[in-house]
């Protein structure tokens, strides 16, 4: 397996070096990743807790023999990259599109838990009146 050049993250996994933007747009968190040469069907996206992971693979074309290269910088093989999200998202309503080598993942923010008023009940029993 050949991985994209990158750095080792906190989990000890090599992060890919593809460019990625993560920003807020209205009620959504948007992630855009530059994945030139990658086919949409070769990309997997998962959201677990507050982390999004993009995995994929680029396949090499074996038209030229290895020894005929003067320089080989094109990257082929598997890649993965994970990043923390700034807020909880509704992964059920998340959408992903792929156009011109750019993956766009649009994630609506999760609805915050609405505050609920809790009535405090007294554990003290009311005084009983006795007849004299």
C-alpha positions, -999 to 999 in steps of 0.1 A, spaced: 0 0 0 13 34 -9 0 63 11 -1 100 3 27 119 18 17 134 51 22 133 89 13 109 116 -17 121 136 -24 116 174 -37 80 167 -4 70 150 -21 69 116 -5 86 85 -27 115 74 -29 123 38 -16 156 25 -46 165 4 -58 200 9 -90 204 29 -111 234 41 -136 232 69 -159 261 76 -194 271 88 -220 283 63 -253 292 79 -267 262 97 -241 239 81 -205 228 85 -189 224 51 -158 204 43 -141 207 9 -113 184 0 -91 185 -32 -89 150 -45 -77 152 -81 -76 120 -100 -98 102 -75 -131 88 -87 -162 94 -65 -168 57 -61 -133 53 -46 -141 76 -17 -156 66 16 -167 92 42 -176 84 78 -186 105 108 -181 91 143 -189 114 172 -172 147 164 -147 133 138 -151 130 101 -129 105 82 -122 105 44 -107 74 29 -101 65 -7 -78 52 -33 -62 63 -65 -53 36 -90 -21 37 -110 -21 32 -147 7 9 -156 14 22 -191 50 31 -185 76 8 -169 90 20 -136 126 22 -150 116 47 -177 106 74 -152 129 105 -147 106 118 -120 76 102 -104 56 125 -81 21 114 -88 7 95 -58 -12 63 -61 -27 40 -35 -48 43 -4 -52 74 17 -71 84 48 -75 117 67 -95 124 98 -103 158 114 -124 170 144 -156 188 137 -162 221 155 -197 211 166 -220 181 165 -236 174 131 -266 155 120 -249 127 101 -283 114 88 -288 146 68 -252 149 56 -247 152 19 -216 148 -3 -209 159 -38 -179 155 -61 -171 179 -89 -139 186 -108 -118 167 -83 -133 186 -53 -152 167 -27 -178 188 -8 -194 174 23 -223 195 37 -233 186 73 -262 203 91 -255 212 127 -273 189 151 -302 204 169 -292 213 203 -309 196 231 -337 219 241 -337 229 278 -364 213 298 -378 228 330 -378 203 358 -402 208 386 -387 202 420 -409 181 442 -408 183 480 -398 152 499 -411 167 531 -446 154 540 -471 180 549 -478 183 586 -508 163 597 -533 180 619 -546 160 649 -578 165 666 -576 172 703 
